[in-house]
Amino acid sequence: MSNYGGWRETGAAKVGNESFYRNRHLRWKELDHMKYPVVPDHLLLWTKDKDRPTFHPTRLSHVTTFYGARGIFSSGIFTSEKPKEIGDNVEGDFSWWSFEIDRGEIKRERQRYRDIIRRRGQSLGTLSHCFNSPAFLPGSRYGNFKFTYDIATLMEMYQRSVCEGQPPGVRLLGTFTYKLEVMHAVVVFPPGGSLFSECPDIPSDPRAVVSKSVRGWTWRPDSTGQTIGPTTIYFPTFRRWDHVGIAFHLPRGSPPFPVPPGDPALTYCRIGDRNISGSEPITKEEFDRLSEQLRCFWEAKVRAGNGESGAGLSQGPSCEPALPPPASQTPPTSTRKSSATSPCWNQSRGRFIHSH
């Protein structure tokens, strides 16, 4: 890991380079080291910073491949794909999630942008360059299997198991940057220990990128789009988009992070224009067939948990994968011990998201 001006080059991105700035959520003016700038929406609209969009997320999503989903269904826990570097000679295991933005909120903010554009006499074509980043699209680059839960539900499961009943800490981890992407990371961690002692609390100021109060979470991104287009001489064609990553810390030797009770909240997620999942995209029909196999793993897990005789993870041919992975996609050894016979492999940080 190399350092420059507070930034650390981790070299940990799935595609391209990853840089990390600890303990701060940096805004667009502070990201001048990057090849592609973060051109905020308010500059495109020729308005003020206070007109940034405002979202109040209540759910988190996590997108993965069939083999990642199989690991979750068969083990009943969320695990870390691989350790993440978060400082000089410092790394941690995390389960990464992303804000699931309500479609109604996106529609509301889009209409507000439209009103601003009309008041200023601009072309409505400007709106086509907003709300088109992976943070706001229904697809994903990380797989076809999406888990979605209320934030409160995941926090409860994390507190009951990983934190052994104690309230978890929630703090600002830092800013990760990639070629065309900025991720503002929040860390959730068990009480005690010193790994995150220097991380600041999540601000309650609603002007911050990410804030939290008794009313819940607020996210106010600078950039909601990936492109600007050749229609203006004032800005480049491409710009960086930003999103939020929620990292549940999984200390080695701690209790696991269990899937909430009931059938796992799994839905189909189309892979977008770019696929960095390591697996071939599947159709909704293939997803439905594979989901039946996943239910088989889950039912076997439940039976084993209930102590039923003969319950195991393999319950006949219906539990065998219909789409075997290519040789290049053999799941690696997990970095965290699990009760699963198949490691939870290639899990993403969420629906939007990251070029890592």
Sequence and secondary structure as in RCSB ss.txt:
>XXXX:A:sequence
MSNYGGWRETGAAKVGNESFYRNRHLRWKELDHMKYPVVPDHLLLWTKDKDRPTFHPTRLSHVTTFYGARGIFSS
GIFTSEKPKEIGDNVEGDFSWWSFEIDRGEIKRERQRYRDIIRRRGQSLGTLSHCFNSPAFLPGSRYGNFKFTYD
IATLMEMYQRSVCEGQPPGVRLLGTFTYKLEVMHAVVVFPPGGSLFSECPDIPSDPRAVVSKSVRGWTWRPDSTG
QTIGPTTIYFPTFRRWDHVGIAFHLPRGSPPFPVPPGDPALTYCRIGDRNISGSEPITKEEFDRLSEQLRCFWEA
KVRAGNGESGAGLSQGPSCEPALPPPASQTPPTSTRKSSATSPCWNQSRGRFIHSH
>XXXX:A:secstr
 EEETTEEE    SSS  EEEET    GGG TTSSS    HHHHTT  GGG   B   EEEEEE HHHHHHHHHH
 EE  SS EEEETTEEE EEEEEEE  HHHHHHHHHHHHHHHHHTT  GGGGGGSS STTTSS BSS SEEEEEE
HHHHHHHHHHTTTTTS  EEEEEEEEEETTEEEEEEEEE SSSSTTTTS B    TTSSEEEETTEEEE  S   
SB  TT SSS SB  EEEEEEEEE  TTS  EE  SSS  EEE  B S   SSS    HHHHHHHHHHHHHHHHH
HHHHHTT TT  S  SGGGS SS   GGG     SS  S SS   SB S TT    
